[in-house]
Amino acid sequence: MGKLRYTGAPFFASISALRIGADLSHVICSPTAAGAIKSYSPDLIVHPILREDKASEELRSTLDSLLSRLHVLIVGPGLGREDYMISHAKLAVTIAKERGMYVVLDADALWMIGHDLALIRGYRRAVLTPNVMEFKRLSENVDIDPKIPPEERAMHVSRALGGVTVLEKGGSDIICTNTGEASKEQAQLNKIAEGESTEERVVVDVPGGLKRCGGQGDILSGTVGTIMAWGKCYETGAFGDGSIPPSRIPLLAAVAGSMVTRTASRRAFSKQGRGLVTQDMLPEIGGAFAEIFGEGEKGWGVSTPEGKL
């Protein structure tokens, strides 16, 4: 979701989704931002529906129809803090929850939920991706004791928000899910068994580049979102054996997205050095995925019997 002043962020998040392997990537934005975003890439599907002169409820049917075609929703890159954009974003998150979609919240979406914790509290299909300052504000919003050791705070934030997965970005990324037992209402909301609980913490210290670009967080949002979209397909039986419970999908997606983004940063920095900009990371995303996870027998970079790629 993007507006005029911040057209780069939604572009980086959405194009990163395609670069890691999404089939389609949609950008929901204000009419003032649409022209710029469309000009960046013909591969993106741009929906300029977030109008300042329309009440959010007037957009409900349009948003509901659009989200019914998607697997995941990413909110925050390019959002801004204008009242009308925040109102539209809250409606989108509400519809996503009603549909049981996976959600990634970053940037100004974290500011948004800091002022309305009920919007996301208890929704275990969400991943929050705060940087240092955003995490500090979020910790204060949920009254985390500042005396708690820094490496343990993400676990406490996750629990305070009812089991939302937290990806705390830093020198090493700390990823936590701490849910407590699901009540009947939480089980229905999250499509899990009543009483189910998860407590898991992963530290990702895969080397990144020595320069962190301003748009790297947007790339992280796009990669995590796409992997959660694959998780949605897995959950619905499109592939896999169903042995991974849905409650672990956000954490696993956050870990994988963190690893890919950090590796893409390292690969890009090795070529560009201090002149690295966010765009330089985009061509490295596919190679970063292959470096970490491999591409399989028929994957990218594997020779065919004829010797062609």
N, C-alpha and C positions, 0 to 999 in steps of 0.2 A: 504494500500500500504506500503510495507516494504522492507528494505535492510538489509545487513548482520549485521551491527553493532547494529541494533535495532529490534531484532526479538520478544522481549517480548511485546512491545506495540501493534503491529498488532494482536498478539495472544490474548491479553486481550480484545481488541476492538471486535474482531470477535467472541470469545467464549462467551463474555457477551451478544452478540446478540442472541446466541442460548439459553443462560441461562434465558433470559427474555421471550423467546418464539418464536424466529424466526425459520422457518422450515429449512432453509439452510443458511450457512454463507460462503462466498468466500473470500479468501485472494489473492490479486494481488500483486506480489512481484518480486524482482530480483531473478535470479537463485541461487545466493549465500545465500539467506535467506531461500529458500524453504525447504531445508532439516531440518533445525532446527524447523521451524514452523510446518511442518508435524509431527515431532517427539513429539510435545507437545500434540497433540490431533488428533485422527483419524476422529473426527467429522467435521473437517474443510476441505473445498475444496480449494486446493492451486494451483494457476496459476503462475508459474515462468516465466513470459513473459517480464518483464521490464529489458531488456538487455542493457548494457552499449554500446555495439557495434551496436545498431540499432537506427536509427533516429526515432523520435516519429511518424512521418507520416507513416512510414512503419508498425506501430502497429495499425493504425487507424481501419482497417477492423476487426482485432482480438478483439480490445477493444470494438468496436461498437457491435459486435456479442455477446460478453460477457455481456455488460451492458444492452442489449436488454432483457436479462433474469432476471434482477434484479429490485427491487423496489426503492432502495436507494443506495447512494454511500457515503462512509466515507473516507475522505482523511486526512492524517497527521500523525497518529500514526505509528512511525517507518520510516517515509518518508526520513528523512535526508535532506541535502541541496546540494548534488552533482548536477551539471548541468543536467545530463541526467535524474535523478529521478524527478527533478522539471519540466523538459520538458514533461516527460511522465504524470506527475500528472496534468499539465495544459491541456494536451490533454484529459485526462479522464474527467476533470471538464467541458470542452467545449462540449464533447459528451453528458454528463449528462444533460447539459442545453438544448442542441438540442432535447433531448428526454423528457424534462419536468420532470426529476427525482428530488426527494428531495436529498439534499446534506448536509453532516456534515463536517465542516472544523475545525481541531484542530492542535495543536503542530506546526510542521514545515510547514503545509499548511497555517497557519496564517502568518508565515514569508514570505511565497511565495506570498500571496495576498497583503501583505504590500508593496511588490516591484512591484505589478501589480494589482492595485485596479480595473482596468477595467474588470478583469477576473470575478469578482463576483458582482460588483456594479450593483444594480438594479435587481438582481436575488432573488426574494422574497421566493424562495423555499429552501433557504440555512439557516443553523444555524451555527454560529461561537461560539466556546466554549473556550475563552481565560482565562488563569489564570491571576494573578496580573501583572506579568511582560509583558505577551503577550498583555494584555489589555492596558497597558501603551504605548507600542510600537504602537499598532493599533490606539490609540487615537492620537498619534503624527503623524502617517501616514496620517490621515484624518483631521489634523489641528484643533483638539478640543481645545477650550480655557481652559487652566489648572485652571482658576478661577471658572469654573463651578463646583458646588458642586459634590463631588464624586458619590453620589447616583443618580445623574441625567445624568452622562456622557454616560452610555450605551445607553440611549435614543437618545442622540446626535450622537453617533457613528452609530447606526442603520440608522438614517436619512441621515447621510453623505454618507453611503454606499447604499442608494437607497432602504431601507426597508428590508435589510437582518436582520434576527433575531439574536440578540446577547445574549448569556448566559455568563454573567460575573461571574466567579467562585470566591467564597470568604467565609467569615464567614457566610454570607447569600448569596445565589445566586440571582443575579439580572438579570431578563430576559425581554428583550424589543423588540418590533417591532414598528417602526415608519416610515411609508412609504411615506406619502404625496400622492397626487392623481396620479393614474397610467395614463401615457400617452398611446397613441395608441400602440406604440412599446413595452412598458412595459407590457401592457395588453396581447399582443400576446405572448411575451416571457414567462409570468407567468401563462397564461391560466386563466385570470381573466377578469372582466368587466372593460372597460375603465372608468377612474375616480374613481375607487375603492380605498379606503384608510383605513389604520389601524393604530391606535395609542394605544398601550397597554403595560403596565408594571406590572410585577408580581415579588414579592420578596418571595423566598422560604427559610424559616428558619426552616424547619424540622430538628430536631437534627441529627447530624452525629457522627461518632466516634471521640475520642480525639486524634487520630493519623491519619494523612492523608497520605496514601501511595503514592509513586511516580506514580504508574499505575492507580490511581483512576480516573484520567481524561480520560484514555483509556476506562475504564469501562463505564464512562458517555457517551462517544462517541457511544459505542455500544448500550447502552440502548436507547439513543435519536434516533439513526438511526433506530432501530427496530420499535419504536413507529411511526416514520415517514413513515416507510414501511407499517404499518397498515393503516396510514392515506392515503397513495396512494391507497390501496385497497378500503378504504372507499370512496375516491374520484371517483373511477371508478365504484362504485355501487356494490361491492362484498358483502357489508353489510351496515347496517345503513340506515337512511332516507334522507341523503344528506343535512341536515339542517345546517351543519357546513361548512362555506365557506373554500375553499382550502387555502386562505390567512392566516387563523388562525392555520392551522395544524402545521407549524413549531414551533410556540410559545407554543401550547398545548403539543407538543411532548417534547419540552425542559423543560417545567415545570414538566411533568410526569417523564422524565428521571432523572432530578435533585432530585426529591423526592425519587425515587427508589434507586438511587446511595447513597444518604446520609443515607437512612435507612439501606441499606446493610452494609455500613461502621459502623454504630452504632451497628448493630447485631453482626458483626464480631469482633469488638473491645470488646464487652461484653464477648466474649469467649477467645480472644487471648491477650487482653491488649496491653502493649507496644511492644510485639513480633509480632504484626499484620503485615502481608505482603499482597500484592495485591491478591495473590492466595486465601487467606482466605476469601476474599469478594465474590468470585464466587459462592460458594454454598448457599450464603445468598440472591442472587438476586431474585430467585423465591419467597422465603418467604417474602422478602421486598415488592415485588409487591402485594402479597396476603394481607399483613398487611395494605397496604395503600388503595388498591382498592377492596379487596375481590376477590374471585374466582368464585362466582356464585353458582348456585344450583348444577351443575355437576363438579365443579372445584376441584383442588388439595386439598387434606386433608378433603374432604367431604365423609362421610360414604355412602356406597351403601346399598340397602335394605338388603343385606346379611350380613351387618356389616363389610365388608372388605373395605379397602382404595383403 
